[in-house]
Amino acid sequence: MKKYEAMFIIKPDLKDEEKSAVMKGIKEQVTKHNGTVTGDQIWAERRKLAYDLFPLGGQARFKEGMYYLMNFDIDPLQITPLRSLYGLNENVLRYMVVKIEEKGKK
């Protein structure tokens, strides 16, 4: 199991219940792939984006987004399926998953 960190930009126009459901779904995908969520937080409720985002298949333009940060442990072979699932979520505008290097190791 390796340590990872993921940052998600979620649509800002969702209702609170919908945002909670999206965040819960993101965490559930990790546990379904035999991972463990070690921490999560809303990094910014509404934050101006550097450039406008256009979601796939949509006509809407987003100038702001909600930033959601999650730390988790998972087998590295499960990262590719997770990325595929996160890319299919219509409420996630962008995401990035990075491996956290342990101190003293490279």
Backbone torsions as a table, in degrees:
resi	resn	phi	psi	omega
1	MET	NA	133.0	178.3
2	LYS	-113.8	158.8	179.2
3	LYS	-93.8	136.0	-180.0
4	TYR	-133.8	158.3	174.4
5	GLU	-130.6	137.6	-179.9
6	ALA	-130.3	137.4	175.9
7	MET	-117.8	130.4	-179.2
8	PHE	-120.0	140.2	169.5
9	ILE	-107.4	114.5	-175.6
10	ILE	-104.8	148.1	179.0
11	LYS	-52.4	130.9	-176.4
12	PRO	-80.6	-15.1	-175.2
13	ASP	-89.7	8.5	178.4
14	LEU	-76.9	151.6	174.8
15	LYS	-72.9	162.2	-177.5
16	ASP	-56.9	-40.4	-179.9
17	GLU	-64.8	-39.2	179.7
18	GLU	-68.1	-40.6	177.3
19	LYS	-61.9	-43.4	178.4
20	SER	-62.2	-39.6	179.3
21	ALA	-66.1	-38.5	179.2
22	VAL	-65.6	-45.9	-179.8
23	MET	-64.7	-39.5	177.8
24	LYS	-63.8	-41.7	178.5
25	GLY	-63.6	-38.3	178.0
26	ILE	-62.4	-45.7	179.8
27	LYS	-67.3	-38.4	-179.6
28	GLU	-63.7	-33.1	178.5
29	GLN	-63.1	-36.3	178.2
30	VAL	-66.2	-46.3	-178.6
31	THR	-68.4	-32.1	177.0
32	LYS	-66.3	-25.4	178.4
33	HIS	-99.5	27.4	175.6
34	ASN	61.5	35.1	175.7
35	GLY	-107.2	174.3	179.7
36	THR	-130.1	125.9	175.8
37	VAL	-81.4	119.7	-178.5
38	THR	-96.7	-15.3	178.3
39	GLY	-177.8	149.6	175.5
40	ASP	-154.8	152.0	178.4
41	GLN	-161.0	156.1	171.5
42	ILE	-83.8	116.6	-175.7
43	TRP	-79.6	-38.2	177.1
44	ALA	-153.9	126.3	-178.2
45	GLU	-66.3	-48.3	175.2
46	ARG	-141.9	123.1	-179.1
47	ARG	-138.2	138.1	179.3
48	LYS	-67.8	134.9	-179.9
49	LEU	-86.3	154.8	179.5
50	ALA	-66.0	-33.0	176.7
51	TYR	-148.3	159.6	-177.5
52	ASP	-67.5	142.6	177.8
53	LEU	-111.7	138.2	176.5
54	PHE	-116.5	112.1	179.0
55	PRO	-67.8	157.1	-179.7
56	LEU	-59.3	131.4	175.7
57	GLY	72.2	3.1	-177.3
58	GLY	-110.8	157.4	178.4
59	GLN	-97.6	-9.6	-176.4
60	ALA	-72.7	149.5	176.4
61	ARG	-117.1	130.7	-179.5
62	PHE	-112.5	125.1	178.3
63	LYS	-102.3	-12.8	179.4
64	GLU	-132.3	163.1	177.2
65	GLY	-155.2	160.1	174.7
66	MET	-97.7	126.1	-178.4
67	TYR	-96.4	127.7	-179.2
68	TYR	-125.2	124.8	-176.7
69	LEU	-110.4	134.1	180.0
70	MET	-137.7	134.8	173.4
71	ASN	-109.3	139.8	-178.9
72	PHE	-156.4	160.1	175.1
73	ASP	-112.3	134.1	-178.1
74	ILE	-160.6	158.4	174.6
75	ASP	-67.0	131.8	-177.5
76	PRO	-57.1	-25.8	179.1
77	LEU	-70.2	-15.1	-179.3
78	GLN	-91.3	-3.8	-178.3
79	ILE	-67.9	-42.6	-178.7
80	THR	-60.9	-47.1	176.6
81	PRO	-62.6	-36.3	177.9
82	LEU	-62.5	-45.7	179.8
83	ARG	-60.3	-38.4	178.6
84	SER	-63.0	-44.0	179.8
85	LEU	-66.3	-40.9	179.3
86	TYR	-66.4	-34.3	178.0
87	GLY	-67.9	-25.0	-179.9
88	LEU	-85.6	-12.0	-178.6
89	ASN	-75.0	115.9	-175.3
90	GLU	-70.3	-15.6	179.1
91	ASN	-90.7	-8.2	176.9
92	VAL	-97.6	114.4	-178.9
93	LEU	-75.8	-45.3	178.3
94	ARG	-148.9	157.3	175.0
95	TYR	-151.5	159.2	176.1
96	MET	-147.0	130.6	177.9
97	VAL	-116.2	126.6	178.9
98	VAL	-128.9	146.8	177.0
99	LYS	-83.3	136.6	178.4
100	ILE	-93.2	119.4	178.6
101	GLU	-76.6	135.8	176.4
102	GLU	-75.5	144.7	-179.3
103	LYS	-65.7	135.3	179.3
104	GLY	89.2	-9.1	178.9
105	LYS	-120.3	151.9	175.3
106	LYS	-131.9	NA	NA
